[in-house]
Amino acid sequence: MVTIAAVGDLHIEAGAGPRLRTLFERAADEADVFLLAGDLTEGGELAQADAVCEVFGGLDLPVIAVLGNHDHHDGRQATITEMLSRAGVTVLDGSTVTVPSDGTTVGIAGAKGFAGGFTGRSAKSFGEDEMKSFARHGEQCAQTLCAALAELDTQWRIVLTHYAPVPDTLDGEPLELFPFLGSHHLGAAIDSSAVPVALAVHGHAHYGRERGLTPGGTPVRNVATPVIAVPYALYRLPAKPGMDVVRLR
């Protein structure tokens, strides 16, 4: 059985590394891979990114991350990616990584994703240039995720984003914010995979709920820290694709 540790929206501040490190060290004894669903820093400052490296660098299991909107805020996302990579954290941005585990292979396709809303209430590429740019960016982010998924040739496939691919996991957020918390294009990208995706993980929605489902039946989990209410959630992938994942903690 493959076990996934996952958390998002830690919003780590400068200097917090040593205090937080102890919360995550035992993950290597409990999980096969650790997924970080973005907003690792509070405001994308390099001192905050350094603290993230102190927390997750050198853990004795693969640590895979995407950045979030907070990590982009200071315009240092490329440098943050480099810092995390040097610390041993794999940062995905329309890309993939394959992790061997328990005699099988787990492929992770990751992208930050973007906003835009959901079917029937989504942004359209029409009107002002600013609106066209907003809508197209969301579409393009989903296209990169779709292309990344198509590259995977693994028994298990997981999708890691920051923005939500379905509205289910936004339940509890103000309806006015739904268009800024995720996009149905991400859900469509997940469902486009020729091989079923076992699990989709995201963050961003602090007041949402944990469980959701894409239109194609992929289990979705919102692992934002306020939602899971533990340092990290543990999920066991099902024995067969198409079955639900089990939360262990």
C-alpha positions in Angstrom: 0.0 0.0 0.0 1.2 3.5 -0.8 0.8 6.2 1.9 0.8 9.9 1.1 1.5 12.7 3.6 0.1 16.0 2.5 -0.4 19.6 3.7 -0.8 23.0 2.2 -1.0 26.7 3.3 1.5 26.6 6.1 2.3 30.3 5.5 5.7 29.9 7.2 7.3 33.0 8.6 11.0 33.8 8.9 12.7 32.1 11.8 10.0 29.5 12.3 12.0 26.6 10.8 13.5 25.0 14.0 10.2 25.1 15.8 8.2 23.6 13.0 10.7 21.0 11.9 9.8 18.6 14.7 6.2 18.5 13.5 7.2 16.8 10.2 10.2 14.7 11.0 8.2 11.5 11.7 6.6 11.6 8.3 9.4 9.5 7.0 8.2 6.7 9.3 4.6 7.0 8.2 4.5 7.9 4.5 6.1 7.1 1.2 6.0 10.6 -0.2 5.2 14.1 1.2 3.2 16.5 -0.9 3.2 20.3 -0.2 0.2 22.0 -1.8 1.5 25.6 -2.0 1.5 28.8 0.1 4.5 27.5 1.9 5.5 31.1 2.8 3.5 33.9 4.2 4.5 36.4 1.5 7.1 35.0 -0.8 10.1 36.5 1.0 13.4 34.7 0.8 13.8 34.6 4.6 10.5 32.8 4.8 11.6 30.4 2.0 14.8 29.7 4.0 12.6 28.7 6.9 10.6 26.3 4.6 13.9 24.7 3.6 14.8 24.3 7.3 11.5 22.5 7.8 11.4 20.2 4.8 15.0 19.9 3.6 16.7 16.5 4.3 13.6 14.7 5.4 14.1 11.0 4.8 11.4 10.6 2.1 10.7 12.4 -1.2 9.1 15.8 -0.7 7.2 17.2 -3.7 5.8 20.7 -3.8 4.0 23.3 -5.9 4.1 27.0 -5.0 1.0 29.0 -4.2 -0.2 32.6 -4.7 1.5 33.7 -1.5 4.8 32.3 -2.7 4.5 34.4 -5.8 3.6 37.6 -4.0 7.1 39.1 -3.7 8.1 38.1 -7.3 10.8 35.7 -6.0 9.2 32.4 -7.1 12.1 31.4 -9.3 14.6 31.9 -6.5 12.3 30.1 -4.0 12.1 27.2 -6.4 15.9 27.1 -6.6 16.3 27.3 -2.8 13.8 24.4 -2.3 15.5 22.3 -5.0 18.9 22.8 -3.3 17.3 21.6 0.0 16.1 18.5 -1.7 12.5 19.5 -2.3 11.2 18.8 -5.8 9.1 21.7 -7.1 6.6 21.0 -9.9 5.2 23.6 -12.3 3.5 21.9 -15.2 6.0 19.0 -14.7 6.1 15.5 -13.2 8.2 13.3 -10.9 8.1 9.5 -10.4 8.6 8.0 -7.0 9.3 4.2 -6.5 7.3 2.9 -3.6 6.4 -0.5 -2.2 7.3 -2.3 -5.4 5.3 0.1 -7.6 5.7 3.5 -9.1 3.8 6.7 -8.2 3.8 9.5 -10.7 3.0 13.0 -9.5 1.9 15.7 -11.9 2.0 19.2 -10.4 1.1 22.8 -11.2 0.1 25.8 -9.2 -3.0 26.2 -11.2 -5.1 29.3 -11.3 -8.5 30.9 -10.7 -11.4 31.3 -13.1 -14.4 29.6 -11.5 -16.4 26.6 -12.3 -18.8 25.3 -15.0 -21.7 27.8 -15.5 -20.0 30.5 -13.4 -16.6 30.8 -14.9 -14.5 33.5 -16.5 -14.6 33.6 -20.3 -12.0 34.9 -22.7 -14.3 37.7 -23.9 -14.4 41.5 -23.6 -11.6 43.6 -22.2 -8.0 42.5 -22.7 -7.6 42.2 -18.9 -10.5 39.7 -18.7 -9.2 37.7 -21.7 -5.8 37.5 -20.0 -7.3 36.4 -16.7 -9.4 33.6 -18.4 -6.7 32.5 -20.7 -4.1 32.2 -17.9 -6.4 29.8 -16.1 -6.9 27.7 -19.3 -3.1 27.6 -20.0 -2.3 26.5 -16.4 -4.7 23.6 -16.9 -3.3 22.7 -20.3 0.2 22.4 -18.8 -1.2 20.1 -16.1 -3.0 18.0 -18.8 0.3 17.7 -20.8 2.2 16.7 -17.6 -0.3 14.0 -16.8 0.1 12.6 -20.3 3.8 12.2 -19.8 3.4 9.8 -16.8 3.8 6.1 -17.3 3.3 4.8 -13.8 1.0 2.5 -12.0 -0.4 5.3 -9.7 -1.0 8.9 -10.7 -1.5 11.8 -8.3 -2.2 15.4 -9.2 -0.8 18.2 -6.9 -2.1 21.8 -7.3 -2.6 24.8 -5.1 -5.9 26.0 -6.7 -8.9 23.8 -6.4 -10.0 21.7 -9.3 -13.6 21.3 -8.1 -16.1 23.4 -6.2 -16.9 20.6 -3.7 -13.9 21.4 -1.5 -14.7 25.1 -1.4 -17.9 24.5 0.5 -17.8 26.9 3.5 -16.0 29.7 1.6 -18.0 32.8 0.5 -19.6 32.0 -2.9 -18.2 35.3 -4.1 -14.7 33.9 -3.8 -15.3 30.7 -5.7 -14.0 32.2 -9.0 -10.7 33.1 -7.3 -10.1 29.8 -5.5 -10.0 27.4 -8.4 -11.0 26.4 -11.9 -13.1 23.7 -13.6 -10.3 23.6 -16.2 -8.1 21.9 -13.6 -10.8 19.3 -13.0 -11.1 18.7 -16.7 -7.4 18.2 -17.0 -7.5 15.6 -14.3 -10.3 13.7 -15.9 -8.5 13.8 -19.3 -5.9 11.3 -18.1 -6.0 8.0 -20.1 -5.1 6.2 -16.9 -7.3 7.1 -13.9 -5.8 9.5 -11.3 -5.8 8.0 -7.9 -5.9 11.2 -5.9 -5.9 15.0 -6.5 -4.5 17.2 -3.7 -4.8 21.0 -3.4 -4.9 23.8 -0.8 -5.8 27.5 -1.0 -9.3 27.2 0.5 -8.8 27.7 4.2 -12.6 27.7 5.0 -13.5 24.9 2.6 -13.9 21.2 3.3 -11.6 18.3 2.8 -13.4 15.9 0.4 -14.5 16.3 -3.1 -14.8 14.5 -6.4 -14.1 15.5 -10.0 -16.9 15.0 -12.6 -15.0 11.9 -13.7 -14.8 10.4 -10.2 -11.3 11.3 -9.1 -11.1 11.7 -5.3 -10.0 15.3 -4.4 -8.6 16.4 -1.0 -8.2 19.9 0.2 -5.2 19.7 2.6 -5.0 23.4 3.6 -3.8 23.4 7.2 -7.0 24.9 8.7 -9.0 22.3 7.0 -7.1 19.1 8.0 -6.4 20.5 11.5 -3.2 18.4 11.9 0.4 19.0 10.9 -0.2 16.8 7.8 -2.9 14.4 6.6 -2.0 10.8 5.8 -3.8 9.1 2.9 -3.6 5.5 1.8 -4.0 4.9 -1.9 -6.7 2.3 -2.8 -5.8 -1.3 -3.8 -7.3 -0.6 -7.2 -7.7 2.6 -9.3 -11.2 3.9 -9.1 -11.6 3.2 -5.4 -11.6 5.9 -2.8 -8.6 6.8 -0.7 -8.5 6.3 3.0 -7.4 8.9 5.4 -5.3 7.4 8.2 -4.9 10.7 10.1 
